Amino acid sequence: MFRKHLSAALSSTVVLPATLGGLASIAGASGALAADAPLLEEVVVTARKRSESLQQVPMAITAFTAADIHSAGLRNIEDVAHLTPGFNLAPLFGGDTATPVIRGLSTTIGEPNVGFFIDGVYTGSRLTMTRLLGPFVERIEVAKGPQSALYGRNTFGGAVNFVTRRPGETVAGEVEASYGSDGKQALRATVGGPIGDSAFGYRLGAFYDQFDGFYQNELTGDDLDDRQTTAAMGTLSWTGDHLRADLNLMYNEVDNGDLALRYVTNNAFFASAFGAPPGYQMYVGTLPDFDDGYAVTPGGLKRDQVFSSLLVEWELGAVTLTSITGYNDFSHERRADDDYTAADIHYITTDNDVTELSQELRLSSNMQGPVQWMLGLYYYDLDDDNDIHSAYSQPFASIPIARFNGLNSISEQSTEDLAVFGSLDWAVTDTLTLGISARYGEEDKDVDAVDTNLSTLARATFRDDDDWSSFQPRVTLDWQFSEAHMAYASYAYAEKSGGFNVVTATGAVLPDERRYDPEESDNYEIGIKSQFADGRVLTSLALYHTRWNDQIVRAIGATGAVLNSNAGQTTSSGAEFELQARLTQRLELKLGAAYNNSEYDDYFFAILAPLGMDPVLDGNTLQYAPQWTWNGSLAYTRPVAGGWDWFSRLDASYTDEQYAVQTNDAVIDSFTVVNLRTGFSDEHWTVTLWAYNLADETYNASAVFTTDPASLANAITGGPGFSAFQGLTTAGDPRSYGVTARYSF
């Protein structure tokens, strides 16, 4: 099996450099790489908790600078994923719940496998990163592969770090206004600089963004998926001779309308061992693309987030002491038609309150020499309160189960994580460096839950706690075999804690379904980073192989509850390639591609057997793991007159077909998205005309299958708990266009 996956990955490394990397030599041979073309700017990243050049880091990282974010018009984490090889983001439930997938390591409920950070502070909820932080972001770093040794906290598949902007040495700022199709309006502003002649600096920013939505609710005539976001952030910094401190405070408020989800009509039926007609239902084949036909009972969602962080760096001669304190308070309210049809069957309300507190202390060496080291302590505390009210209409509740017309689930969960971590880098020779990093952590989880049947008022309580310990090492060897080329190889062990299945709106969780175990992986990676044409062309190639044991997967319980469970074993192998080239003084090219093969080696999905389906899923591909993805960007700038420049940028991304369920029955078709931005700029002004999804391609951005609320009656009458999967598709955004004016000072 290993040989099979490695062969596929090696084959892709032949294809990718030949088709993409070869463009550099072709351009050079044809004279396209002009000798007077400026060099590409060095990008400095902090993915390993120290500042270093992106081309010198022995791991696969895709970084976006502030200039990249502005040039590409990145709006949200989906846009980032489209331009990052090996990163797929499934906006499940209309984008209400984002599922980040790096290198095919997917999960759909529970804690994600990709950790999100703001200035190094972990933000646990997958709901918080669906939109970027507006004008506050200085850089985005996507580190691929497990980052558990240095980051811990759910970086099983990778980590995304948003680095905010610090105050500059002079007062500077910008004001930006946008107007576009479908009621798009946005206003953003930021200003920062020193406070007088003191060591203090400040940065203030705010933005407002509203959008009427692309679709119409045919039941009410109102807009669907309308969005409104308001945010503000302030930074106070102090910079002395040996001490630096940054205090950040951010507030984010989201008020969205109904989700644009479409119910997929099933086209396949399976004989049920329980004999409940018409048997088990499912959708088989490529899911249809919808751009109309949405009809739901009105609902909506609201989110409020308060985030703060305090960074203190104190240089103590040969060492630097770093403290990072983080606080995140997040609330989420959702009201939704959970059957997503015009029929009045099932309505759900969800209230979720999350509070996170974290503290990290690090001591790092500063001395020049062959050995650099770092030691750290980490503490994390999470309180997660959930209240889910699931209600069935009276007509449905009275057919055949009048005693069951709703369920109320309340839970309180807490998590404590304490860890010690460190790293050691030893320059064995002038060109060869050995790096070792490791993390030992202990995690404790407690849960207190109550489920109430709203007809009988019968209550089921669940209280439990558990703890896990883990040791997660990483070993890296990098070889700078020439001034322009660096090769590396690494091994990393990663682990993610288990947990509890507590609340669900689709069925009761039975006692033996309450717990799921930790998952673990062994990860191997080799790569090479190179410069060509005197620094005008940069390339990065990485090959990886992951063996994933006891994978936490989305499963269906005996009564239809959607919950976490463990699969036996999974293998993920692939390759990623990136190229950036300054072809001329005015023309810049970026290309990226990724190949991934993720499949179950050992997975017995027990609930499928009584439904007339094969429960052995060995050899099936993981959900939301497209085999091929690619992206390309071409940016051109030309001076015109009076100090003005004309610029234009074209971005294209392709996502291969992917499966929406573990059984590989329902397929999300492949799609290509093309964006265009063009305009004029001078020293202060930038005016941009933009179009997203220029070709107006109709596609499904994601799909999720859950148990059908209308068939939950079987759980009461002795059947398998459900008789149908309900497929919900999230349509990709159709073409949108508009204009943005920006003034910088």
N, C-alpha and C positions, 0 to 999 in steps of 0.2 A: 504493500500500500504506500509506504513512504517513497519507494522508488518510482511508483506511478505518478504521485503528486510532484515529486522533485523533477521528473522528466518534463511534465507540463510547464512547470515554472521556468526551467532552463530553456525550453522551446520559446517561451514568451520573451526571454531576454535576448534571443536572437532576432525575433521579429521587431521588438520595440526599438532597439538601437538602430537596426537596419533601416526602418521606415522613418523614424523621428530623428535620432542622433545623426544619421547620415546627412540630414539637411544642413548641418553645420559645415561639413566638408564640401558639400555641393555649393553652398553659398560662398565659401571661401575661394573655391576654384573659379567661380564665375565673377569674382571681384565684388560680390554683393556686400561683403564685410569690408567696408571702406576703412582704409588705414587711419583716417582722421576721425572715425566714429568714436564717441566717448566710451570709456569703459563702463561696465555695469557697476552700480553702486554696491558696496559691501553691505550685507544685511546682518545685523547683530541680533542674536536670539538669547533667551535665558531659559531654554527648556531644561537644562541640567542644573538650574539654580545658580548659574554664573554666566556672565556675559562672554560670548564667544561668537566667532564668525560662523554663519550658517554652513559654509562650505567645509568647515573644519570639524563639525559635530559628527561623530560616528553613529548616526542613526538617521532614519528617514523623517524629515521635517518639511512641511510646506508652510512658508511664512508669507504673510501679507502685511506690507507696510501701510502707513497712512496714505501715501501716494497711490498704492495699489488699490486700497479700499475706495478712494475717490475716483480714480481712473476707471475702474470696473463698475462703479456704482453699486457696490455690494450693499444689499438691504437687510439681509438676514442670514442665518446659519445655513439655509438651503443654498443660497448663492455661493457661500464659501465652499460647501461640499461639492458643488458642480465644478469648481475650479481646482479641486484637490484630488489627485489620483489616489484611489484606494479608499475614499471616504464617500459613503452613501448616507443620505438622511431621508428617512421615511416619515413624512408628516401625517401620522395616523390621526384618525378622528378629525379630519379637516384642519390639521395642523395644531389641534389642541394639545396633542401629546407628540413631541418630536422623538423619534427613535434614531439615534446616531449609530452607524455601523461602520467600523474601520476594519479592513481586511476580512470582511465576511463574518466577523464575530457578532452575530445579531442576537438581540433579545427584545421582546415587545412589551412586557409588563415588568413591574418591580424596578429595581435599581439598574440603571444603564451600565453598559460595559465601557463607555467612554466618559471620562470625567471632565467637567467644565469648571474652569477657574477664572477668577477676575483678580489680576495682580497676585497670583499665587494662592488665592483663597478659594477653597472648594465650595461650589454651590450645587447642592445635591439634586435638586428637583430637575427632571428633564423638561419641565414646563417653563423654566426661566430663560432659556436661551433661544427661543423661537425668533426673537428680534435682537438686532445688534444694539450696542449702547450709543447709537447716534454719533454725535461729533466728539465723543469722549475717548474713542479708541485710537491708540497710537499704533498698535500692532496686534496681529492675530497669529498664533503659532499652533499648528496642528502636528502633534508628535504621534507618529504611527507605531503601532506595536505596544506591548505592555510597558507602562511607566510606574509600575507598582513599587519598585525599589526606592524611588525618591518621592513619589507622590502618594502612594497608597490609594485609599478611598475610590474604588470603582474605576481605576484606570487600567482595567484588565485588557482592553483592546487599544487604548490610546488616551490622549489627553488634548484638550483644546484650551489654550490660555489666552484670555483677552488682557492685553496690557494697556492701561489707560495713559492719557497724555499728562505729562508733568508741566508745571509752569516753566516758561522760558526765561531768558536773561533780560528780555525787553518785553514791554506790553504789546501783545498781538492778539488778534482774534479774527472771527469770521461770522458772517450772517448769510444764511442760505434759505431761499424760498423755492418751493416746487409746486407746480400745478399740472394735472394730467387727466387722463381719461378716467371714467368711472368714479368721478368725484374725488380724485386724488388731490390732497392739499397737505403740504408739510412746511414747517418753519423750524429752522435750527439756528442756534447761536452759541458761540463760546468766546470767552475772553480770558486772558491770563497774563501773568508777568510778575515782576518783583513788587514788593510792598515798600515803596520808598527806597531808602538806602540800607534797609535792614537785611537780615539773612532769610527773611520770610518771603514766600511767593504764594500765589493763588491761581486757581483756575476755576471759572464758573461756566456752566453750560446748561442749556435746556433745549428740548425739542418737542414739537407737537406734530403728530402725523395722523391723518384721517383718510378713510377710503370707504366708498359706498358699497363695495363688493361687486363681483363679476356676475352673480347669478340672482335669479328671482325666485322667491317662494311662491309656487303656483297655488298654494292653499290660501295664502293671505294677500298676495300681490306685493309684499314688502321685499326689500333687499335681503339677500343672504350673504353671510361671511363679511359683513361690514365691520370695519376695524377702526379703533381709535386708541392711540397711544400718547401718553404724556409722560415726560421724564425730565428730571433735573439732577445735576451732579455738581458737587463742589469739592475742591482739593485745596488743602492748606499744607504748605511744605516749609521745611526749615533746612537750610544747608550751611553747615559750619565747616571748619577745617578738617575735622575727623568724624563728624556726626551728621547724619541725614535722617529726616523724618518726613513721612507723607501721611496725611490723614485724609481719607476719601469718604464721602457720604453721597449715596445715590438713592433717588426715589423713582419708582417706575409704576405707572398705572395703565392698565389695559382694560378697555370696555368694548367687547366684541358682540356681534349679533349671532344669529343662528349659524350653525356649522353647515357648510355645503357638502353634505354627504349623500350618496345615492345608494339605495338598496338594490342589490343585484338579485334578479330572479333566478332561482336555482334551475339547472337543466339536467340534473342526474339524480337518480333514486336508487337506493340500495336496500336490499331485503334485510329487515331487522329481526334479530333472534327473538326479540320480545313480541314480534307480530303486531306492532302498533301501526296501522295503516296511516299514510301510504308508504311507510318505511322511512329510512334515513335519507335526507335531502342534502345536496351539495352542488356547487358550481364547478364544472370541469371544463378546462380550456382557457383561452385567452380572454380576459375580462373585457367587456365592451367599454369604449370611451364615451363618457356622457358629458354634454355641455348644457343640458336642460333637463326638465322633468323632476325638479326638486320640489317636494311638497311635505312640509313637516309642521307639527304643532310648534308655535313660537317659543323660543328659549333664548339663550345667550350665555356669555361667560364674562366674568370680571376677575382681574388679578391686581394685586397690590404687592409691591416689593420694596422693602427698605434694606439697603445693603451698605455696610461700612467696613472699612479696613484701616489698619494702622501699621505702617512699615517703619521700622527703625533700624538703621545700619550704623554701627559704631566701629570705626577702625582703631584697633588696639595694637598698633605696631605690626607684629608678624601675623596677627589674626584679625578677622572681622567678625563681630557678633551681630547677628541679624535676628530681629523679632518681627513676626507677622501675626497680627491679631485680626480675626474676621468675625463679623456678625451678619446674619442674613435672616430676615423675617419675611415670610412669603405666605400670602393667602390666595386661594383660588376658589371661585364659586361658579358652578356650571348648572344650567337648567336646560334640559334637552329632551327632545322626542327620541326615545331610545330605540324605537322600531323604525324610525326614519321613513315613514309612509304617511299618506293622508289619513289612514285609519287611526282612530283613537284607541290605542292598545296599551302602550307602555311609555311612561314618563319618568325621568330620573332627575334628581337634584343631588349635587355633590358639593360639600364644603370641606376644604382641605386647608389646614393651617400648619406651616412648617417653620420651625425656629432652629437655626444652626449657630453654633459658637465654636470657633477653632483658635488654637494657639500653636505657633511653630517657633522654635528657637534653634538657631544654627550657629555653629562656630566653624569658620573657614580659614584656611591658610592663605597668606598673602605673599609669602616669600618666593623669590625666583629660585628655581632649582628643579631637579628631576622629579620631585614628589610634591603633589598637591592633594590636600585632604579636606574633608568636611564631616562634621558630626552634628546630628540634630535630634530634637525631641518634638513630638507632635501629639496634640490632644484635640479631640473632636467630640462634640455633644450635639445630638439631634433629638428634637421632639416633633413628632408627626401625628397630628390629630385629624381623623377622617370621620365625616358624617355623610352616609349615603342613604338617600330615601328613594326607594324604587316602588312606583305605584302603577297598578293596573286599573284600567277603566272598569266601571261596574258591569257593563254588558259582557265584557270578556270574563270578568271574575265570576260571573254567575253561570257561565257555561262550562265546564262541568264542575268547577271548583269554587263555589261561592265563598268558601271559607278562606280562600287565599287571594287577597287583592292588593298585597303590597308587602314590602320588606324594608325594615329600617336597620341599618348596620352602623354602629358607632365603635370606633377603635382609637386607642391611644398607644403609640409605639415610641420607644426611646432607644437610642443607640449611643454607646460610648466607645470611643476608639483611642487607645493609647499606644504610641509606637516610638521606637528609637531607630534612627537610620543613619547612614553614612556612606561616604565614597572615598576611594583612594585611586589616584592616577599616578602611575610611575613611568617616566620616560626611560625605558630600558636602554635605548640608544637615541641618537639624534632624530631618527625616523620612525622608531617603533615605540608605541605607548600601550601599556596594559592598564585597563580600568576595571575596578571592582566596586560595586555598590550593593547595598543590602538593606533590608528593612525587617525588623521584628516587631510584630504588633499583636495586641490583644483587643478583641472587640466583644462587647456585651450588648445583647438586644433583649428588650422587655416588651411585652404586649398585653393589653387589657381590652377585650372586645365583647360587645353584646349585639346579638342579632334578635330582632323582634318581628314576629309575624303579625301584621297589622289587623288581621281579621280575628285571629284567636288570642292575640296578645301573648302567645307563648314566647318565652325568651330562652335563648341559648347563649351561654357565656363561655368565654375562652380567655384563660390567663396562662402565660408561659414566659419563660426566659431561657436564654442559652448564651454560651460564649464560645469563641473560637480564637485560636492563636495561630500565627503563621510566620514563616521565615521566607522572604522573597529576595533572592539574590539576582544579580546581573553581572556578567563578565563580558568585557569588550576588549578587543585587540585591534588597534588601528595602525596602519602603515602608510606614512607619507613617502611613497617611493619616488616622487619627484616633486618639484616645486608646484606643479599644476595638478597633481593627481594624488588622491588619498583613498585607500581601500580599507575596509573594516570587516570584522566578523564579530558576532555577539550571540550569547545565550542568556535567556531570561526565564525565570520561573515566576508565574503569577498566580494569585489566589484571590477569590472573592467569597466573602462569607455567605452562609446560608441565611435562612430567615423563616418567616411565618406567612401563611395565607390567611388573611383576616377578613377583609370585606370584599364582597362581590355582589353585583346587581343581577347576576344571571343564574343563581342557584345557591343552595346551601353548601358550605364546606364541611365535609365529614371529618370526624376526629383523626383518621389516619391520613388525611390530606393536609393537615395543618402545617406540617414542617417540610422544608426542603433543605438539602445539604449544600455545603460549600462546593464551588467549582474550582478547577485548577488547570494550568496549562504550562507546557514546555514550549519555548519559542526560540527559533534559530533564524538568524538573519545575516546575510553578507551583502556588501554594497560597495560602490565606488562613486566618488565625487570628483569631477574634473573641470578644468578650465582650458579653453582653447582660444586661439586668435588673440593672444595677449590679454585675456580677461574679458573679451567681448562675447564669449559663449560660455555658459555654465551648464553642466549636466549632472544629473544624479540618477543612479540606478540602484535598486534594492531588490533582493530576492528573500523570501521568508517562507518558513514552514512552521506550523503550529499544531501541536497535539493537545486537544482540549478534552479533559476528563470530567465526568459528572456535570456536563453542561446544564445550566439552568435554562429551561425552556418554558414556553407558554403551552399549557395543557388544559384539558377539559376534565373536570371531576365527574364523579358518578351521577350527580344530580344536575350537571350542566354548568357548574361554577367554572369560570375562567380563572386559572391559578398557575402558580409556579410549580415546576417539577424538575426532576433531573433526568437527563438522557445519559446513555453510557459513555460514548466517546465520539469525538468529531475531529476531523482533520481539515485544516485550511492552509493552502499553499498559493503562492503567487509572486508577482513581480510588479514593480512600480518604476516609472521613468518620468523624468522632468527635464525640460530644456528651456533655457532662456538665452536669447541672442539679440545683441544690438547690431542689426544688419547694416544700417547706415546711421548717419547723424540723426535722421528723422524717423527711422523705422525700427520697431522692436517686435520680436516674435517670442511667444511663449507656447510651449506644447507640453502636454502631459498625457500619460496613458497608464492603465492598470489592468492586470489580469488576475483573476481570483478563482480558485476552485475550492469551495467549502462544502463538505458533505458529511453526513452522519455515517460513522463506521459501525456504531452499535446503538440502536434506539428502538425500543419496544414501546409503542404507544397503545397501552392496554385498552383504553376506552373504545378503540376502533373495532375490536373483535366482535362485541355483541351488536355492533351497528352494521355488520356485513361487509366491513372493509379490512384490508390487510394491516395488521398492527405492526409489522416489521418494516421499519423505515430505513434500514441500512442501505446506503448508497444514494439516498435522497439529498438534494441540495438544500442548504439552509434558506430560510426566509430572508428577503431583502438583501441578497448577496449576488448582485449582477456579476456575470463572468467577465465582461469587458466594460470599461468606461474610458472615455478619452475627453480631452478638452484642448482648446486652442484659442489664442488671443493674438491679434495683430493690431498694433497701435502706431499711428502715424501723426507727426506734428510738422507743421510748415509755417514759417513766418509769412505774414501777408503785408501789412502796412501799418504805420503809426504805432509800432510797438505791440501789435496784436499778432497772435498765432492762431492758426486753424488746426484743430486736432480732430482725430477720429479714431474710434476703437471698436473692433468687432470681436465678440466672444462667442464661442460655440462649445457646447458640451453634449456628449452622447452617453446614455445609460442603457445598457443591455437589458434584455428581458430578465425578470426576476420572479420568484415564486412568492405568493401571498400566504401560503400555508405549508406546514411541514410535510403534508402528504403530497405536495407538488401537483395538486389537481388544478388549482387556479393560478393563472399566469398574468403578471403585469407586463404589458407589452413594452418593447424598447421605445425610446423617444430621444429626440434631439431638440435642444433649445438654443436659439440664436438671439443674442442681444446686440444692440448697436447704440453707440453714443457718439455724437459729433457736436462741435461748437467752436467758440472763439474765446480766447483768454488774453489778458494783458497782466500787468504787474499786480493789479488789484481785483479785476473783474473776471469772472468765468461764467459764460452762458452756454448751457448744454441742452441739446435736443436728444431725447432718449426714447428707446423702444425696447421693451422686454418681450421675449418670444416673438420676434419680428415676423416669423413665418406663420404665426397664429396656429401652431400645432396643437391639436386636441389630444390629450394623453391623460393617463392616470398617474398622478404623482406617487400614490401608494394605495394599498387596500388592506383591510383587516377583516378577518372572519371571526365572529363570536357566536355564541348560542342564540337562537332566535327566541325573543321573549314570548312570542305568540305560541311557542311549543313547550314552554316551561311547565305546562299543565301535566306533562308526563311524569314530572318529578313527584307529583302528588298522587297520581293514579297508578304508580308502580312501574312505569316505563323506565327507559334508560336515562331520564332526566331531560332529554331534549330530542327532537326529531329532525332538526334542521340547523345547519350553520347559516348565520345571517352575514352575508358579505356586504361590506361598506367600502365604497371607493371614494377616494379624495381626488378630485380633478386637479390637474396642473393648471396654473394660472394661464389664461389665454393672453393674447397680445394686449399690452398696455403701452401708452406713450404719453409724453409730456415734455415740459421744459423746466429747467432748474437754473436759477440765477444765484451766483455766489459772490460776495464781496469780502475780500481779505484785507486786513490792515495790520 
